[in-house]
Amino acid sequence: MIRAMLRSFASFFAAVAAVMCMAAASDPAERLSDPAQEARARAIFRDVRCLVCQNESIDDSSAELAADLRRIVREQVAAGRSDAEVRTFLTERYGEFVLLKPSFSAGNAALWIGPFVIVGFGLLLLVTQLRRRAPEAELSDEEADRLKGLTRDQGP
């Protein structure tokens, strides 16, 4: 009985996945006539971020902006531009955020390394403050006698 339920769930999820894949597929009318150019465009699609979905490539996204970006990439490829020129065009127009894998630069390095530097500086500051602390003074005889009297009055 449980196996039958698992099989039905598996077939249901397979059907849902198939429908989602068909929904994400591009319209054949949009595709380039040259298969080599279409393959290049599809490779670029996987490297370009959907600005609406943000964690999906424009190849996976069904947003209208992703469709516009796919159209722009196909136009650029059809115009004979290289992959690097297409990526440069997109980053000039939309910023480096449009790339799923941005290039290494000093600004990106600062964004990635900066939090670690700040945490390290905070830990260093904490350690130096803890070392500078004066040791707690011991109780004087008068204070110790007073403490004993207070604790004796309260009892168990």
PAZA-725064 format. One line per 2 residues: number of its first residue (from 1); their letters; for each residue x, y, z of N, C-alpha, C, O. Coordinates in Angstrom, 3 decimals. Layout:
BEGIN
NUM = A = X Y Z X Y Z X Y Z X Y Z ~ ...
This chain:
BEGIN
1 = MI = 0.820 -1.189 0.000 0.000 0.000 0.000 0.870 1.260 0.000 0.615 2.202 -0.752 ~ 1.912 1.265 0.865 2.784 2.431 0.943 3.566 2.592 -0.352 3.778 3.712 -0.817
3 = RA = 3.993 1.485 -0.932 4.725 1.557 -2.206 3.844 2.137 -3.302 4.313 2.919 -4.129 ~ 2.588 1.762 -3.312 1.666 2.289 -4.323 1.496 3.794 -4.149 1.433 4.535 -5.130
5 = ML = 1.421 4.243 -2.890 1.302 5.682 -2.632 2.568 6.408 -3.060 2.492 7.485 -3.651 ~ 3.729 5.835 -2.770 4.986 6.454 -3.177 5.102 6.537 -4.695 5.577 7.536 -5.234
7 = RS = 4.668 5.487 -5.377 4.702 5.512 -6.849 3.775 6.587 -7.391 4.124 7.282 -8.345 ~ 2.599 6.730 -6.794 1.666 7.752 -7.286 2.214 9.152 -7.031 2.074 10.036 -7.876
9 = FA = 2.845 9.361 -5.854 3.471 10.660 -5.592 4.602 10.920 -6.568 4.735 12.035 -7.071 ~ 5.417 9.914 -6.846 6.531 10.075 -7.774 6.038 10.414 -9.174 6.603 11.278 -9.846
11 = SF = 4.986 9.735 -9.609 4.461 10.036 -10.949 3.831 11.421 -10.989 3.917 12.115 -12.002 ~ 3.195 11.829 -9.885 2.616 13.173 -9.821 3.707 14.228 -9.932 3.585 15.172 -10.712
13 = FA = 4.786 14.068 -9.144 5.877 15.043 -9.188 6.589 15.030 -10.538 7.049 16.077 -10.992 ~ 6.691 13.892 -11.178 7.290 13.823 -12.507 6.436 14.588 -13.514 6.963 15.286 -14.380
15 = AV = 5.116 14.455 -13.395 4.221 15.180 -14.299 4.318 16.686 -14.070 4.324 17.458 -15.028 ~ 4.393 17.104 -12.817 4.524 18.527 -12.501 5.844 19.069 -13.045 5.881 20.165 -13.605
17 = AA = 6.925 18.310 -12.882 8.228 18.738 -13.396 8.209 18.851 -14.914 8.797 19.779 -15.471 ~ 7.548 17.926 -15.587 7.458 17.980 -17.049 6.696 19.214 -17.498 7.091 19.870 -18.462
19 = VM = 5.613 19.538 -16.813 4.833 20.729 -17.165 5.654 21.985 -16.932 5.602 22.917 -17.735 ~ 6.419 22.022 -15.833 7.248 23.194 -15.556 8.347 23.355 -16.598 8.666 24.474 -16.997
21 = CM = 8.921 22.250 -17.036 9.960 22.321 -18.074 9.377 22.832 -19.389 10.007 23.625 -20.089 ~ 8.181 22.377 -19.714 7.556 22.846 -20.950 7.231 24.331 -20.850 7.328 25.051 -21.844
23 = AA = 6.848 24.799 -19.668 6.520 26.211 -19.497 7.764 27.077 -19.633 7.685 28.203 -20.123 ~ 8.912 26.560 -19.203 10.147 27.340 -19.264 10.804 27.283 -20.637 11.700 28.076 -20.924
25 = AS = 10.376 26.366 -21.483 10.986 26.243 -22.813 10.671 27.485 -23.636 9.588 28.061 -23.530 ~ 11.626 27.883 -24.451 11.421 29.081 -25.253 10.553 28.787 -26.471 10.453 27.651 -26.935
27 = DP = 9.943 29.831 -26.962 9.088 29.734 -28.136 9.958 29.455 -29.360 10.949 30.154 -29.572 ~ 9.611 28.444 -30.179 10.432 28.140 -31.366 10.534 29.316 -32.327 11.500 29.408 -33.084
29 = AE = 9.563 30.210 -32.311 9.618 31.369 -33.204 10.722 32.333 -32.794 11.218 33.097 -33.622 ~ 11.111 32.304 -31.519 12.161 33.197 -31.038 13.556 32.691 -31.384 14.504 33.475 -31.418
31 = RL = 13.690 31.425 -31.634 15.007 30.824 -31.822 15.673 31.317 -33.100 15.014 31.696 -34.068 ~ 16.999 31.297 -33.069 17.772 31.697 -34.235 17.750 30.574 -35.265 17.671 29.399 -34.906
33 = SD = 17.818 30.931 -36.535 17.757 29.926 -37.599 19.036 29.088 -37.665 18.987 27.918 -38.045 ~ 20.163 29.666 -37.305 21.432 28.942 -37.317 21.587 28.185 -35.989 21.633 28.818 -34.934
35 = PA = 21.667 26.858 -36.018 21.776 26.086 -34.768 23.032 26.413 -33.958 22.999 26.366 -32.729 ~ 24.119 26.736 -34.618 25.352 27.070 -33.903 25.179 28.377 -33.122 25.607 28.491 -31.974
37 = QE = 24.543 29.358 -33.768 24.290 30.623 -33.082 23.310 30.430 -31.923 23.477 31.029 -30.860 ~ 22.292 29.600 -32.128 21.325 29.336 -31.058 22.010 28.652 -29.882 21.708 28.954 -28.728
39 = AR = 22.929 27.737 -30.166 23.667 27.055 -29.095 24.528 28.046 -28.317 24.610 27.973 -27.091 ~ 25.174 28.980 -29.035 25.968 30.018 -28.365 25.080 30.894 -27.499 25.435 31.221 -26.366
41 = AR = 23.930 31.273 -28.029 23.004 32.116 -27.272 22.525 31.394 -26.015 22.442 31.994 -24.944 ~ 22.211 30.111 -26.148 21.737 29.328 -24.989 22.833 29.220 -23.928 22.545 29.244 -22.731
43 = AI = 24.092 29.100 -24.367 25.202 29.048 -23.406 25.314 30.374 -22.653 25.588 30.385 -21.453 ~ 25.105 31.473 -23.344 25.142 32.794 -22.698 23.954 32.933 -21.749 24.093 33.513 -20.672
45 = FR = 22.790 32.411 -22.131 21.595 32.481 -21.271 21.894 31.923 -19.881 21.431 32.467 -18.878 ~ 22.665 30.846 -19.822 22.932 30.179 -18.541 23.826 31.016 -17.637 23.865 30.792 -16.427
47 = DV = 24.549 31.985 -18.214 25.455 32.828 -17.428 24.846 34.171 -17.046 25.454 34.933 -16.294 ~ 23.645 34.471 -17.559 23.023 35.769 -17.317 21.896 35.600 -16.309 21.049 34.717 -16.445
49 = RC = 21.901 36.465 -15.293 20.921 36.417 -14.215 19.622 37.100 -14.631 19.628 38.153 -15.269 ~ 18.514 36.479 -14.255 17.215 37.135 -14.429 17.132 38.213 -13.356 17.249 37.909 -12.169
51 = LV = 16.936 39.437 -13.743 16.921 40.545 -12.793 15.654 40.568 -11.947 15.596 41.266 -10.935 ~ 14.643 39.812 -12.354 13.409 39.714 -11.573 13.540 38.585 -10.559 13.258 38.775 -9.376
53 = CQ = 13.964 37.423 -11.013 14.066 36.231 -10.152 15.348 36.244 -9.332 15.361 35.703 -8.227 ~ 16.396 36.826 -9.817 17.692 37.053 -9.211 18.542 35.803 -8.973 19.764 35.898 -9.091
55 = NE = 17.989 34.669 -8.654 18.815 33.483 -8.469 18.586 32.466 -9.571 18.925 31.293 -9.414 ~ 18.027 32.894 -10.663 17.811 32.033 -11.825 18.471 32.665 -13.031 18.592 33.886 -13.129
57 = SI = 18.891 31.821 -13.935 19.412 32.345 -15.189 18.225 32.710 -16.083 17.096 32.290 -15.830 ~ 18.487 33.482 -17.115 17.394 33.843 -18.022 16.940 32.639 -18.830 15.853 32.646 -19.408
59 = DD = 17.780 31.596 -18.869 17.392 30.363 -19.542 16.312 29.629 -18.758 15.456 28.971 -19.351 ~ 16.343 29.735 -17.427 15.390 29.035 -16.566 14.160 29.871 -16.231 13.135 29.321 -15.827
61 = SS = 14.244 31.173 -16.389 13.183 32.063 -15.935 12.094 32.237 -16.989 12.354 32.206 -18.192 ~ 10.874 32.422 -16.505 9.761 32.688 -17.408 9.271 34.129 -17.282 8.206 34.467 -17.800
63 = AE = 10.035 34.978 -16.599 9.663 36.379 -16.437 9.771 37.113 -17.776 10.545 36.724 -18.650 ~ 8.993 38.167 -17.918 9.003 38.941 -19.167 10.363 39.587 -19.415 10.835 39.646 -20.550
65 = LA = 10.989 40.071 -18.338 12.306 40.683 -18.497 13.325 39.649 -18.974 14.208 39.972 -19.768 ~ 13.210 38.414 -18.499 14.109 37.355 -18.961 13.899 37.091 -20.446 14.862 36.860 -21.176
67 = AD = 12.653 37.124 -20.897 12.372 36.944 -22.326 12.989 38.080 -23.133 13.526 37.857 -24.218 ~ 12.911 39.308 -22.596 13.530 40.443 -23.280 15.051 40.285 -23.346 15.667 40.570 -24.373
69 = LR = 15.646 39.830 -22.245 17.091 39.622 -22.237 17.496 38.516 -23.203 18.525 38.622 -23.871 ~ 16.694 37.454 -23.284 16.994 36.389 -24.260 16.937 36.944 -25.680 17.777 36.611 -26.517
71 = RI = 15.949 37.788 -25.948 15.824 38.395 -27.274 17.038 39.267 -27.576 17.565 39.226 -28.688 ~ 17.486 40.053 -26.603 18.656 40.919 -26.793 19.901 40.080 -27.066 20.690 40.404 -27.954
73 = VR = 20.075 39.005 -26.303 21.246 38.142 -26.502 21.206 37.532 -27.895 22.228 37.491 -28.580 ~ 20.042 37.060 -28.322 19.931 36.470 -29.667 20.235 37.509 -30.740 20.889 37.198 -31.735
75 = EQ = 19.765 38.743 -30.547 20.060 39.799 -31.524 21.558 40.063 -31.594 22.114 40.239 -32.678 ~ 22.211 40.090 -30.431 23.647 40.344 -30.390 24.424 39.203 -31.062 25.374 39.448 -31.807
77 = VA = 24.017 37.967 -30.795 24.691 36.814 -31.410 24.461 36.820 -32.910 25.386 36.558 -33.679 ~ 23.235 37.117 -33.340 22.923 37.157 -34.778 23.700 38.273 -35.475 24.007 38.169 -36.663
79 = AG = 24.022 39.349 -34.732 24.785 40.460 -35.308 26.267 40.126 -35.435 27.044 40.922 -35.963 ~ 26.662 38.937 -34.947 28.048 38.508 -35.102 28.955 38.880 -33.949 30.175 38.759 -34.069
81 = RS = 28.405 39.323 -32.845 29.226 39.681 -31.694 29.716 38.416 -30.983 29.038 37.389 -30.982 ~ 30.886 38.509 -30.388 31.443 37.370 -29.637 30.739 37.255 -28.288 30.025 38.166 -27.870
83 = DA = 30.946 36.134 -27.618 30.334 35.928 -26.301 30.779 37.010 -25.317 29.975 37.532 -24.546 ~ 32.065 37.337 -25.356 32.599 38.370 -24.455 31.971 39.728 -24.753 31.663 40.486 -23.834
85 = EV = 31.782 40.035 -26.026 31.160 41.315 -26.390 29.709 41.368 -25.930 29.235 42.421 -25.503 ~ 29.000 40.249 -26.010 27.608 40.210 -25.552 27.559 40.431 -24.040 26.735 41.202 -23.547
87 = RT = 28.440 39.755 -23.310 28.468 39.929 -21.851 28.836 41.368 -21.479 28.258 41.941 -20.556 ~ 29.792 41.944 -22.197 30.187 43.332 -21.949 29.014 44.271 -22.219 28.776 45.202 -21.449
89 = FL = 28.288 44.035 -23.296 27.115 44.850 -23.611 26.090 44.785 -22.477 25.546 45.806 -22.059 ~ 25.839 43.577 -21.992 24.844 43.414 -20.922 25.304 44.064 -19.618 24.500 44.685 -18.923
91 = TE = 26.582 43.930 -19.279 27.062 44.542 -18.036 27.100 46.062 -18.136 26.878 46.748 -17.138 ~ 27.377 46.600 -19.318 27.339 48.054 -19.483 25.913 48.575 -19.350 25.689 49.668 -18.830
93 = RY = 24.970 47.804 -19.812 23.570 48.243 -19.800 22.888 47.996 -18.458 22.117 48.838 -17.995 ~ 23.162 46.841 -17.818 22.447 46.454 -16.605 23.338 46.368 -15.364 22.834 46.145 -14.263
95 = GE = 24.634 46.537 -15.522 25.536 46.421 -14.380 26.054 45.001 -14.236 25.545 44.076 -14.868 ~ 27.063 44.837 -13.405 27.707 43.533 -13.262 26.802 42.515 -12.569 27.050 41.312 -12.646
97 = FV = 25.758 42.988 -11.896 24.825 42.089 -11.217 24.113 41.159 -12.193 23.607 40.110 -11.794 ~ 24.070 41.535 -13.463 23.365 40.714 -14.454 24.075 39.385 -14.711 23.467 38.445 -15.222
99 = LL = 25.347 39.306 -14.362 26.094 38.059 -14.565 25.976 37.173 -13.333 26.144 37.641 -12.207 ~ 25.686 35.884 -13.549 25.622 34.952 -12.430 26.992 34.724 -11.821 27.102 34.478 -10.620
101 = KP = 28.040 34.802 -12.635 29.417 34.653 -12.158 30.175 35.920 -12.521 30.806 35.977 -13.577 ~ 30.125 36.946 -11.660 30.800 38.202 -11.994 32.309 38.033 -12.056 32.871 37.135 -11.429
103 = SF = 32.950 38.894 -12.808 34.402 38.829 -12.937 35.064 39.301 -11.651 34.471 40.037 -10.862 ~ 36.309 38.866 -11.454 37.040 39.262 -10.256 37.516 40.695 -10.418 38.142 41.044 -11.419
105 = SA = 37.211 41.525 -9.422 37.672 42.905 -9.424 37.932 43.327 -7.982 37.576 42.615 -7.043 ~ 38.553 44.487 -7.817 38.859 44.970 -6.470 37.571 45.217 -5.688 37.507 44.944 -4.489
107 = GN = 36.554 45.731 -6.360 35.277 45.970 -5.681 34.632 44.689 -5.198 34.125 44.628 -4.078 ~ 34.648 43.657 -6.041 34.093 42.363 -5.636 34.908 41.740 -4.511 34.353 41.141 -3.591
109 = AA = 36.227 41.885 -4.590 37.079 41.339 -3.536 36.773 42.014 -2.202 36.733 41.355 -1.163 ~ 36.558 43.327 -2.232 36.228 44.049 -1.004 34.895 43.570 -0.442 34.746 43.440 0.773
111 = LW = 33.932 43.309 -1.307 32.633 42.828 -0.839 32.733 41.443 -0.208 32.037 41.157 0.767 ~ 33.583 40.592 -0.747 33.712 39.235 -0.215 34.627 39.169 0.997 34.358 38.416 1.933
113 = IG = 35.703 39.947 0.994 36.685 39.868 2.073 36.349 40.820 3.215 36.712 40.562 4.363 ~ 35.664 41.911 2.915 35.337 42.929 3.910 34.700 42.401 5.188 35.167 42.741 6.275
115 = PF = 33.656 41.587 5.104 33.044 41.087 6.358 34.015 40.288 7.222 33.971 40.385 8.449 ~ 34.895 39.496 6.597 35.874 38.728 7.369 36.874 39.658 8.063 37.279 39.409 9.199
117 = VI = 37.265 40.722 7.374 38.193 41.691 7.964 37.526 42.384 9.150 38.157 42.577 10.190 ~ 36.269 42.755 9.002 35.554 43.437 10.084 35.400 42.519 11.292 35.620 42.951 12.424
119 = VG = 35.027 41.263 11.070 34.889 40.313 12.181 36.242 40.080 12.842 36.328 40.028 14.069 ~ 37.303 39.938 12.045 38.644 39.758 12.605 39.071 40.955 13.438 39.648 40.796 14.514
121 = FG = 38.786 42.160 12.940 39.108 43.376 13.694 38.310 43.419 14.994 38.843 43.810 16.033 ~ 37.046 43.024 14.948 36.224 42.992 16.159 36.749 42.009 17.187 36.765 42.304 18.382
123 = LL = 37.180 40.834 16.728 37.753 39.843 17.645 39.059 40.343 18.255 39.310 40.147 19.445 ~ 39.887 40.985 17.441 41.139 41.549 17.933 40.860 42.622 18.983 41.532 42.676 20.013
125 = LL = 39.884 43.464 18.726 39.504 44.502 19.678 38.983 43.892 20.974 39.302 44.378 22.059 ~ 38.190 42.838 20.872 37.662 42.154 22.048 38.781 41.554 22.887 38.786 41.687 24.111
127 = VT = 39.729 40.892 22.227 40.851 40.284 22.958 41.679 41.346 23.651 42.055 41.164 24.809 ~ 41.978 42.452 22.981 42.785 43.499 23.620 42.039 44.123 24.791 42.660 44.443 25.804
129 = QL = 40.733 44.303 24.682 39.965 44.866 25.796 39.932 43.904 26.983 39.998 44.332 28.136 ~ 39.829 42.601 26.696 39.819 41.622 27.783 41.175 41.551 28.482 41.229 41.317 29.690
131 = RR = 42.254 41.747 27.756 43.590 41.707 28.355 43.869 42.951 29.184 44.602 42.882 30.170 ~ 43.297 44.083 28.802 43.528 45.343 29.512 42.720 45.438 30.809 43.003 46.271 31.669
133 = RA = 41.732 44.591 30.933 40.885 44.648 32.117 41.715 44.471 33.374 42.604 43.622 33.433 ~ 41.414 45.280 34.377 42.109 45.137 35.657 41.524 43.932 36.379 40.316 43.701 36.327
135 = PE = 42.365 43.171 37.045 41.823 42.032 37.780 40.911 42.532 38.899 41.122 43.600 39.473 ~ 39.913 41.742 39.180 38.975 42.136 40.225 39.687 42.083 41.569 40.391 41.123 41.883
137 = AE = 39.488 43.129 42.349 40.122 43.199 43.657 39.459 42.220 44.611 38.252 41.984 44.552 ~ 40.273 41.657 45.490 39.724 40.740 46.488 39.011 41.559 47.550 39.270 42.751 47.714
139 = LS = 38.110 40.900 48.270 37.371 41.575 49.321 38.295 41.863 50.503 39.164 41.066 50.857 ~ 38.074 43.008 51.084 38.823 43.318 52.301 38.252 42.476 53.447 37.198 41.858 53.300
141 = DE = 38.938 42.454 54.567 38.463 41.671 55.713 37.110 42.181 56.184 36.234 41.400 56.555 ~ 36.951 43.482 56.167 35.683 44.080 56.611 34.543 43.667 55.671 33.454 43.332 56.137
143 = EA = 34.786 43.687 54.346 33.764 43.299 53.364 33.435 41.813 53.466 32.278 41.421 53.313 ~ 34.452 40.982 53.727 34.229 39.540 53.865 33.373 39.251 55.090 32.470 38.416 55.028
145 = DR = 33.648 39.940 56.221 32.848 39.753 57.427 31.409 40.194 57.196 30.473 39.529 57.641 ~ 31.235 41.292 56.515 29.884 41.799 56.220 29.117 40.807 55.339 27.932 40.565 55.570
147 = LK = 29.794 40.226 54.319 29.174 39.234 53.430 28.771 37.996 54.216 27.690 37.450 53.993 ~ 29.615 37.549 55.126 29.268 36.376 55.949 28.046 36.673 56.807 27.188 35.813 57.002
149 = GL = 27.978 37.879 57.309 26.821 38.244 58.139 25.554 38.287 57.331 24.498 37.899 57.831 ~ 25.621 38.746 56.094 24.431 38.807 55.242 23.969 37.408 54.843 22.769 37.137 54.828
151 = TR = 24.889 36.533 54.526 24.499 35.200 54.100 24.026 34.363 55.292 23.190 33.475 55.124 ~ 24.543 34.629 56.475 24.128 33.883 57.660 22.705 34.266 58.057 21.936 33.418 58.511
153 = DQ = 22.349 35.557 57.884 21.020 36.033 58.241 19.947 35.414 57.338 18.824 35.187 57.789 ~ 20.269 35.144 56.098 19.272 34.587 55.157 19.024 33.137 55.421 17.882 32.696 55.296
155 = GP = 19.995 32.383 55.770 19.844 30.965 56.084 19.460 30.143 54.855 19.266 30.684 53.766 ~ 19.350 28.796 55.051 19.055 27.915 53.924 17.621 27.911 53.511 17.250 27.207 52.572
